[in-house]
Amino acid sequence: MADRQVIRIQKVDSAWVYHVLEAQDGIVSYSTVPDPENPSQSDLSPEGFPTCLLELTIPVGFREQVQSVLDHLKQSGVWIHELSYQRDVR
């Protein structure tokens, strides 16, 4: 079982976020997903930057670790807007 979380990030930060998530060695997988509310995927962050959606798949045993990674990214200045969280998706 795994959890699914959807977050919005600024496109300018996407390469860094992808790098950090990949470096976590198996605690999370991610994919960029289309924005159903904005098909052009050009919704803007509060700073006016284009954004994209990421869907994170988080094995149940790694919930806290993934949240810690996201918190550290936020503390480092990466804009992350957490949109939804579903527990125990099969």
Contacts in CASP RR format, 6 or more apart in sequence:
PFRMAT RR
TARGET T0000
AUTHOR 0000-0000-0000
METHOD contacts of the structure
MODEL  1
MADRQVIRIQKVDSAWVYHVLEAQDGIVSYSTVPDPENPSQSDLSPEGFP
TCLLELTIPVGFREQVQSVLDHLKQSGVWIHELSYQRDVR
1 59 0 8 1.000
1 60 0 8 1.000
1 88 0 8 1.000
1 89 0 8 1.000
1 90 0 8 1.000
2 57 0 8 1.000
2 58 0 8 1.000
2 59 0 8 1.000
2 60 0 8 1.000
2 88 0 8 1.000
2 89 0 8 1.000
3 57 0 8 1.000
3 58 0 8 1.000
3 60 0 8 1.000
3 63 0 8 1.000
3 85 0 8 1.000
3 86 0 8 1.000
3 87 0 8 1.000
3 88 0 8 1.000
3 89 0 8 1.000
4 55 0 8 1.000
4 56 0 8 1.000
4 57 0 8 1.000
4 58 0 8 1.000
4 84 0 8 1.000
4 85 0 8 1.000
4 86 0 8 1.000
4 89 0 8 1.000
5 55 0 8 1.000
5 56 0 8 1.000
5 58 0 8 1.000
5 66 0 8 1.000
5 82 0 8 1.000
5 84 0 8 1.000
5 85 0 8 1.000
5 86 0 8 1.000
6 33 0 8 1.000
6 53 0 8 1.000
6 54 0 8 1.000
6 55 0 8 1.000
6 56 0 8 1.000
6 82 0 8 1.000
6 83 0 8 1.000
6 84 0 8 1.000
6 85 0 8 1.000
7 53 0 8 1.000
7 54 0 8 1.000
7 56 0 8 1.000
7 70 0 8 1.000
7 80 0 8 1.000
7 81 0 8 1.000
7 82 0 8 1.000
7 83 0 8 1.000
8 43 0 8 1.000
8 45 0 8 1.000
8 51 0 8 1.000
8 52 0 8 1.000
8 53 0 8 1.000
8 54 0 8 1.000
8 80 0 8 1.000
8 81 0 8 1.000
8 83 0 8 1.000
9 17 0 8 1.000
9 51 0 8 1.000
9 52 0 8 1.000
9 54 0 8 1.000
9 78 0 8 1.000
9 79 0 8 1.000
9 80 0 8 1.000
9 81 0 8 1.000
10 45 0 8 1.000
10 47 0 8 1.000
10 49 0 8 1.000
10 50 0 8 1.000
10 51 0 8 1.000
10 78 0 8 1.000
10 79 0 8 1.000
11 49 0 8 1.000
11 50 0 8 1.000
11 51 0 8 1.000
11 52 0 8 1.000
12 49 0 8 1.000
12 50 0 8 1.000
13 78 0 8 1.000
13 79 0 8 1.000
14 32 0 8 1.000
14 52 0 8 1.000
16 78 0 8 1.000
17 54 0 8 1.000
17 73 0 8 1.000
17 78 0 8 1.000
17 80 0 8 1.000
18 30 0 8 1.000
20 69 0 8 1.000
20 73 0 8 1.000
21 28 0 8 1.000
21 30 0 8 1.000
21 56 0 8 1.000
21 69 0 8 1.000
24 65 0 8 1.000
24 66 0 8 1.000
24 69 0 8 1.000
26 59 0 8 1.000
26 62 0 8 1.000
27 58 0 8 1.000
27 59 0 8 1.000
27 62 0 8 1.000
27 65 0 8 1.000
27 66 0 8 1.000
27 69 0 8 1.000
28 56 0 8 1.000
28 57 0 8 1.000
28 58 0 8 1.000
28 59 0 8 1.000
28 62 0 8 1.000
28 66 0 8 1.000
28 69 0 8 1.000
29 56 0 8 1.000
29 57 0 8 1.000
30 54 0 8 1.000
30 55 0 8 1.000
30 56 0 8 1.000
30 57 0 8 1.000
31 54 0 8 1.000
31 55 0 8 1.000
32 52 0 8 1.000
32 53 0 8 1.000
32 54 0 8 1.000
32 55 0 8 1.000
33 53 0 8 1.000
33 54 0 8 1.000
33 55 0 8 1.000
34 41 0 8 1.000
34 53 0 8 1.000
35 41 0 8 1.000
35 43 0 8 1.000
35 52 0 8 1.000
35 53 0 8 1.000
37 43 0 8 1.000
41 50 0 8 1.000
41 51 0 8 1.000
41 52 0 8 1.000
41 53 0 8 1.000
42 50 0 8 1.000
42 51 0 8 1.000
43 50 0 8 1.000
43 51 0 8 1.000
44 50 0 8 1.000
44 51 0 8 1.000
45 51 0 8 1.000
45 79 0 8 1.000
45 81 0 8 1.000
46 79 0 8 1.000
47 79 0 8 1.000
49 79 0 8 1.000
51 81 0 8 1.000
53 83 0 8 1.000
56 66 0 8 1.000
57 89 0 8 1.000
58 66 0 8 1.000
60 88 0 8 1.000
70 80 0 8 1.000
70 82 0 8 1.000
73 80 0 8 1.000
74 80 0 8 1.000
END
